[in-house]
Amino acid sequence: MTITELLEQDFDTIPVLIRHHARVQPQHIALRDAERAMDYATVDSWMDRIASALQRDGIAPRQAVALCAANSIEYALVFLGCLRAGLAVAPLAPSAGAEALTAMLQDAGAQLVFIDADAGLTLDQAATPATLPRIALDQLADWAAPVGSTPQPVDAQADWAFNIIYSSGTTGTPKGIVQSNAMRWAHVHRATLSGYGPQAVTLLATPLYSNTTLVCFLPSLALGGCVVLMSKFDVATYLALAVRYHVTHTMLVPVQYQRIMAYAGFDQHDLSTFHMKFCTSAPFSAALKADIVRRWPGGLVEYYGMTEGGGTCMLAAHEHPDKLHTVGQPAPDHDIRLIDEDGIEIARGETGEVVGHSPAMMTGYFGQPQKTAEAEWIAPDGRRFIRTGDLGRFDDDGFLTLLDRKKDMIISGGFNIYPSDLESVLRQHPDIADVAVAGVASERWGETPVAFVVLRPASTESAEQVLAWLNQRVGKMQRLAAVELVAELPRSAIGKVLKRELRDRFNSKAVA
């Protein structure tokens, strides 16, 4: 079958597509890092060796295997080899603490865990030593089955778990988000609209344990392209790799785009090979989008969605310069609606919680049916939607503007205050490099807004001056109670501001 015929099927698996490419373009480079390259024939062989070893060790289809390491070619090979064995991959953040990692391994029911040196040291610090078998990625060749090994065929089904991705934990205990083979197949189909194929070279500087990365990593390989992996992001290396390998596609989070565009030597790099750039995972300012469109060749698409799936909005920023304040329109075959506090759908132009239904939806939270039910909204016609927890409204053209996370909305003296509104104004201050607004405890108002501000290096502004500047520009009920100057904002590995940490840091002071 041709790749077109394979994609026309209702369902198939990513390992099947990779094997197809290994046969029709065996010497085409599939994976790179800063120093190494591996072609499709070799990747396919490694997948067989890893799948064979997993079967040798008694791990059965549909069981879970964990990965906890920084990006590397070995990481990618293990992920793909597990898929060929019909397993569910649980990619875990190496930055998590020892007890959190142990809890996630136990929650997923992982049969073994692949680790790098840093993850091994972290797990060694757990109060309850993990008895789970560990395989060091730098010893992968010793553990894997011999070259030429052929695993027993596994007929993976659409409803089988593809991976279990744990939420970042920014709002509490991480939950295991189960994504099915069908959901990943839908992502591959969506990627065909963005110019992926054998000619594509995708540079990834976000971690492979994040869905942010996987929505580009997996389709790039499924459609026969090359993936260039960075183990750690820094601007100079990113730009050098982009030029060296004639990169066509990339996925970055807003803070990475911000650092790249502020880099003194950015305009001296030839980035003309770029076809499409993507962004997701955190608020993406209109001004930053405009700067990227103006100075960085190729298109820019912002994805708004959740790891849980449900509905995705897409903004082709290069096509809609007057809509950069939005997150775009629903993707094809995605149904996005807004509901009120009572779960009743509201009219266009009104503000409500964003819910979505699409072919790409999580099965549920692993082992947590009650949490799964809480994340769902059932439409009058019986269809299942995923609740985002975000507040937004559609304009007359069907573009969605996000106002804030529902949990981040500040209710001060009975009035709703959206932190994003205040952050948008503060970003206009010439001395402010970064900012986050969070609600903190107030004896008088219940909650009140406080801004956490990172000043530009040469700035001499004081917190009091920033406070006065902002409060002169907003309504009385939106005024800040305080400004805290900070060296940097706490962020997750994919760039989300950890507002809970900011609240916890400040609430001990309890504003009157």
C-alpha positions in Angstrom: 0.0 0.0 0.0 1.1 3.6 -0.6 1.2 6.1 2.2 -1.9 7.7 0.7 -3.8 4.4 0.8 -2.6 3.8 4.4 -3.9 7.2 5.5 -7.2 6.7 3.8 -8.0 3.8 6.1 -10.3 4.4 9.1 -7.5 3.4 11.4 -3.9 2.1 11.5 -1.0 2.6 13.8 2.1 4.8 13.8 4.5 1.8 13.9 2.9 0.5 10.6 3.5 3.9 9.0 7.1 3.9 10.1 7.7 0.4 8.8 6.3 1.6 5.5 8.8 4.4 5.3 11.6 2.0 6.3 10.8 0.0 3.2 10.3 2.8 0.7 13.0 5.2 1.9 15.3 3.1 4.2 18.2 5.6 4.1 16.1 8.7 4.7 17.1 10.3 8.0 14.4 9.9 10.6 16.1 11.1 13.8 18.9 13.6 14.5 20.4 15.3 17.5 23.3 17.8 17.5 25.8 15.0 16.6 24.1 11.9 15.4 21.7 10.8 12.7 19.6 7.6 12.2 17.8 6.5 9.1 14.3 4.8 8.9 15.7 1.3 8.3 17.8 1.6 11.5 14.9 3.1 13.5 12.6 0.3 12.3 15.2 -2.3 13.3 15.6 -0.8 16.8 11.8 -0.8 17.2 11.8 -4.5 16.5 14.7 -5.1 18.9 13.0 -3.2 21.7 9.6 -4.7 21.1 11.2 -8.2 21.1 13.0 -7.5 24.4 9.8 -6.3 26.0 8.0 -9.5 24.9 11.0 -11.5 26.1 10.7 -9.9 29.5 7.0 -10.9 29.7 5.4 -7.5 29.2 2.0 -8.1 27.5 0.1 -5.8 25.1 -1.9 -3.1 26.8 0.3 -3.0 29.8 2.2 0.2 30.7 5.9 1.0 30.4 7.3 4.3 31.7 10.0 6.7 30.3 11.7 9.3 32.5 14.6 11.1 30.8 15.6 14.1 28.8 15.1 14.1 25.0 17.4 11.8 23.1 17.4 9.4 20.1 17.3 6.5 22.6 14.2 8.0 24.2 12.5 8.2 20.9 13.5 4.6 20.0 12.1 3.2 23.2 8.8 5.1 22.8 8.4 3.8 19.3 9.5 0.3 20.2 6.9 0.2 23.0 4.2 1.1 20.5 5.2 -1.8 18.3 4.7 -4.1 21.2 1.2 -2.7 21.7 2.0 -1.1 25.1 0.9 2.1 26.7 3.7 4.5 27.2 3.8 6.7 30.3 6.3 9.5 29.7 7.1 11.2 33.0 8.8 14.5 33.7 12.3 14.1 35.1 11.8 17.4 36.9 9.2 15.8 39.2 10.3 14.9 42.7 11.2 11.4 43.8 7.9 10.8 45.6 5.8 12.2 42.8 7.6 10.0 40.2 7.1 6.9 42.4 3.4 7.7 42.8 3.0 8.2 39.0 4.8 4.9 38.3 2.6 3.1 40.7 -0.6 4.8 39.4 0.2 3.9 35.8 0.9 0.3 36.8 4.2 0.5 34.9 6.0 -2.8 34.4 9.4 -1.2 34.0 10.9 2.3 33.6 13.5 3.5 31.2 15.7 6.2 32.7 18.7 8.4 32.2 21.2 9.2 34.9 19.4 12.2 36.4 16.1 10.3 36.7 17.9 7.4 38.3 19.4 9.7 41.0 15.9 11.2 41.6 14.3 7.8 42.0 17.1 6.8 44.4 15.9 9.6 46.7 12.4 8.2 47.2 11.4 7.5 50.8 10.0 4.2 49.6 12.5 2.6 47.3 11.0 1.6 44.0 11.2 -2.1 43.2 10.3 -1.5 39.6 12.9 -2.8 37.1 14.9 0.1 35.6 16.6 0.2 32.2 19.2 2.8 31.7 19.0 4.4 28.2 22.8 4.5 27.9 22.7 0.7 28.3 19.9 0.2 25.8 22.0 -1.8 23.4 22.9 -4.3 26.1 19.2 -4.8 27.1 17.6 -4.9 23.7 17.2 -8.1 21.7 19.9 -8.8 19.1 20.0 -7.1 15.7 17.6 -8.9 13.4 15.1 -9.9 16.1 11.5 -10.0 15.1 8.8 -9.5 17.7 5.5 -11.3 17.7 3.0 -9.3 15.7 0.5 -7.2 17.8 -2.7 -6.1 16.3 -3.2 -2.9 18.3 -6.8 -1.6 18.3 -8.1 1.9 18.0 -9.4 2.0 21.6 -6.2 0.7 23.2 -4.2 3.2 25.3 -1.4 4.7 23.3 0.0 6.7 26.2 -0.7 7.9 29.7 0.4 11.5 30.0 0.4 13.0 33.5 -0.9 16.5 34.0 1.7 19.0 35.1 0.3 19.1 38.6 0.1 22.9 38.5 -3.4 22.7 40.0 -3.0 19.7 42.3 -2.1 16.0 42.1 -1.2 14.9 38.6 -3.8 12.8 36.8 -3.0 10.2 34.2 -4.6 11.3 30.9 -5.2 8.2 28.7 -4.9 8.9 25.0 -6.0 6.2 22.6 -4.5 5.0 19.3 -7.5 6.5 17.6 -6.7 9.9 19.1 -3.1 9.8 17.8 -4.3 8.6 14.4 -6.5 11.7 14.3 -3.4 13.9 15.1 -1.6 12.3 12.1 -4.5 13.2 9.8 -4.6 16.7 11.1 -0.8 17.1 10.4 -1.3 16.3 6.7 -2.8 19.9 6.4 0.5 21.5 7.6 2.9 20.3 5.0 4.4 17.3 6.8 6.0 14.6 4.6 9.4 13.2 3.7 10.7 16.7 2.9 9.8 18.0 6.3 12.5 18.6 9.0 11.0 19.2 12.4 13.1 20.8 15.2 11.8 20.1 18.7 13.1 21.8 21.8 10.3 20.9 24.2 10.3 17.6 26.2 9.0 14.4 24.8 7.0 13.7 27.9 4.7 16.6 26.9 1.8 16.3 24.5 3.0 19.7 23.2 5.9 17.9 21.7 4.3 14.6 20.7 1.6 16.3 18.5 4.6 17.2 16.2 7.0 14.4 16.9 4.7 11.5 16.1 3.1 13.0 12.9 6.6 14.0 11.6 7.7 10.4 11.7 4.4 8.9 10.7 4.5 11.0 7.5 8.1 10.2 6.7 10.0 13.3 7.8 13.0 14.0 9.9 12.9 15.0 13.6 15.8 16.9 15.2 15.8 16.6 18.9 17.3 19.1 21.4 17.9 17.7 24.9 17.7 21.2 26.4 16.6 24.5 24.8 18.9 27.5 24.3 18.4 30.1 21.7 21.9 30.0 20.1 21.8 26.2 19.7 18.3 26.2 18.4 19.0 28.8 15.7 22.2 27.0 14.7 20.4 23.7 14.3 17.6 25.4 12.3 20.1 26.7 9.8 22.3 23.7 9.7 19.5 21.2 9.0 17.3 23.5 6.9 14.4 23.1 9.3 10.9 23.4 7.9 8.7 22.8 11.0 8.9 23.5 14.7 6.8 23.5 17.9 7.7 26.1 20.5 6.0 27.5 23.6 5.5 31.3 24.0 8.4 31.9 26.3 10.7 30.2 23.8 9.4 32.4 21.0 9.9 35.4 23.3 13.5 34.5 23.9 14.3 33.8 20.3 12.8 37.0 19.0 14.7 39.0 21.6 18.0 37.4 20.7 20.5 39.9 19.4 21.6 37.8 16.4 18.2 36.6 15.3 18.0 38.5 12.1 21.4 37.3 11.0 20.2 33.7 10.7 18.8 32.3 7.4 15.5 30.8 8.4 14.0 30.8 4.9 13.5 27.0 4.8 10.7 27.3 7.5 7.3 26.2 6.2 5.3 26.2 9.4 5.8 27.1 13.0 3.5 26.0 15.8 2.7 27.2 19.3 0.6 26.0 22.2 0.5 25.4 26.0 0.4 28.9 27.3 -1.0 32.4 26.5 0.6 33.8 23.4 0.5 37.6 23.1 -0.8 39.3 20.0 2.3 41.5 19.9 4.6 38.5 19.9 2.6 36.8 17.2 2.9 39.9 15.0 6.6 40.1 15.5 7.1 36.4 14.5 4.9 36.8 11.4 6.9 39.9 10.4 10.4 38.7 11.0 10.4 34.9 10.8 9.7 33.3 7.4 6.9 30.7 7.0 3.5 30.4 8.6 2.6 30.5 12.3 -0.2 28.4 13.7 -1.3 28.6 17.3 -3.1 25.6 18.7 -5.5 26.0 21.6 -6.5 22.8 23.2 -5.8 20.4 26.0 -3.9 17.2 26.5 -7.2 15.7 27.3 -8.4 16.6 23.8 -12.0 17.5 23.1 -11.8 20.5 20.9 -8.9 22.4 19.3 -8.9 25.9 17.9 -6.3 26.9 15.3 -5.2 30.4 14.4 -3.2 30.8 11.3 -1.6 34.1 12.4 0.0 34.8 9.0 -3.5 34.7 7.4 -5.4 36.6 10.0 -3.4 39.6 11.2 -6.5 41.2 12.6 -7.3 38.2 14.8 -4.0 37.9 16.7 -5.8 38.6 20.0 -7.8 35.3 19.5 -6.8 31.6 19.5 -8.6 31.1 16.1 -11.5 29.0 14.9 -12.4 25.4 15.7 -10.3 22.9 13.7 -12.0 20.8 11.0 -14.4 18.3 12.6 -14.1 20.0 16.0 -17.2 21.2 17.8 -16.4 24.0 20.3 -19.2 25.4 22.5 -19.5 27.7 25.5 -21.6 26.9 28.6 -22.6 28.8 31.7 -22.3 27.8 35.3 -25.4 25.6 35.1 -24.1 23.7 32.0 -26.4 25.5 29.6 -25.1 26.4 26.2 -24.8 30.2 25.7 -25.1 32.4 22.7 -22.2 33.8 20.6 -20.8 37.0 22.1 -21.5 35.9 25.7 -18.8 34.6 28.1 -18.7 31.0 29.2 -16.6 27.9 29.8 -15.1 26.4 26.7 -16.1 22.7 26.0 -15.1 20.6 23.0 -15.9 17.4 21.1 -13.7 16.0 18.3 -12.2 12.7 17.0 -9.2 13.4 19.3 -10.5 12.9 22.9 -9.0 11.2 25.9 -10.4 7.9 27.0 -10.4 9.4 30.5 -8.2 9.8 33.6 -6.5 6.6 34.4 -8.3 4.8 37.2 -10.3 7.9 38.1 -13.8 7.6 36.8 -15.1 10.3 39.1 -12.4 12.8 37.9 -13.2 11.8 34.3 -16.9 12.5 34.8 -16.1 15.9 36.3 -14.1 16.8 33.2 -17.0 16.0 30.8 -20.1 17.9 29.7 -22.8 15.9 28.0 -24.6 17.8 25.2 -28.4 17.5 24.9 -27.9 15.1 22.0 -25.8 12.8 24.2 -22.4 13.6 22.8 -19.5 13.8 25.2 -17.5 17.1 25.4 -14.4 17.8 27.4 -14.5 20.8 29.7 -11.4 23.0 29.5 -11.9 25.2 32.6 -11.2 28.2 30.3 -13.5 31.2 30.0 -13.9 32.7 26.5 -16.2 34.1 24.0 -16.7 33.9 20.2 -16.7 37.0 18.0 -19.1 37.4 15.0 -16.5 35.7 12.7 -16.3 32.6 14.9 -12.9 33.3 16.4 -12.5 32.4 20.1 -11.0 35.0 22.5 -9.8 33.5 25.8 -10.4 35.5 28.9 -8.8 33.3 31.6 -8.7 30.0 33.3 -11.9 29.6 35.3 -9.9 28.8 38.4 -7.7 31.9 37.8 -10.6 34.3 37.6 -10.5 36.6 40.6 -13.8 37.3 42.4 -13.1 40.5 44.3 -16.0 42.0 46.3 -18.4 40.1 44.1 -16.9 41.4 40.8 -15.2 39.2 38.3 -11.6 40.2 37.4 -9.8 38.5 34.5 -6.0 38.4 35.2 -5.3 38.2 31.4 -6.9 41.7 31.0 -4.5 43.2 33.5 -1.5 41.3 32.1 -2.3 42.6 28.7 -2.2 46.2 30.0 1.0 45.6 32.0 2.8 44.2 28.9 2.4 47.6 27.3 4.8 49.1 30.0 8.2 49.6 28.3 10.1 48.4 31.3 8.2 45.1 31.9 9.7 41.9 30.4 7.3 39.4 31.8 4.3 39.5 34.1 1.6 37.3 35.7 -1.4 38.4 37.7 -2.9 36.1 40.4 -5.6 36.5 43.0 -4.4 36.4 46.6 -6.3 36.3 49.9 -7.8 39.6 51.1 -9.7 40.1 54.4 -11.7 42.9 52.9 -12.5 41.6 49.4 -12.0 37.9 49.7 -9.6 38.0 46.8 -7.6 40.8 45.2 -5.2 41.0 42.2 -1.5 41.1 42.6 1.0 41.4 39.8 4.3 39.6 39.7 6.6 41.5 37.4 9.9 40.8 35.8 11.6 44.1 34.8 13.9 44.5 31.8 17.6 44.5 32.8 18.2 48.2 32.5 15.0 49.3 34.3 15.1 51.3 37.5 11.3 51.2 38.0 10.1 50.4 41.5 7.1 48.2 42.4 5.2 51.3 43.5 5.7 53.1 40.2 4.5 50.0 38.2 1.5 49.8 40.6 0.6 53.5 40.0 1.1 53.2 36.3 -1.3 50.3 36.0 -4.0 51.6 38.4 -4.2 54.8 36.4 -5.2 52.8 33.3 -7.9 50.4 34.6 -11.3 50.6 36.2 -11.6 51.0 40.0 -12.6 47.4 40.5 -9.6 46.1 38.5 -6.9 47.9 40.4 -4.0 45.9 41.7 -3.5 45.6 45.5 0.3 45.2 45.0 3.1 44.6 42.7 5.9 42.1 43.5 9.1 42.4 41.5 10.6 39.0 40.9 13.8 37.8 39.0 11.7 35.3 37.0 8.3 33.7 36.9 8.1 30.1 38.0 7.2 28.0 34.9 6.7 24.4 34.0 9.0 22.7 31.5 6.6 23.7 28.7 6.4 27.3 29.7 3.2 27.5 31.8 3.4 30.0 34.6 2.9 28.3 37.9 0.4 30.7 39.4 -0.2 28.5 42.4 3.4 29.0 43.4 3.0 32.7 43.1 -0.2 32.7 45.2 1.3 30.5 47.9 4.4 32.8 48.0 2.2 35.8 48.5 -0.8 34.6 50.5 1.3 34.3 53.7 1.3 38.1 53.6 -2.5 38.3 53.2 -3.4 41.7 51.8 -5.9 43.6 53.9 
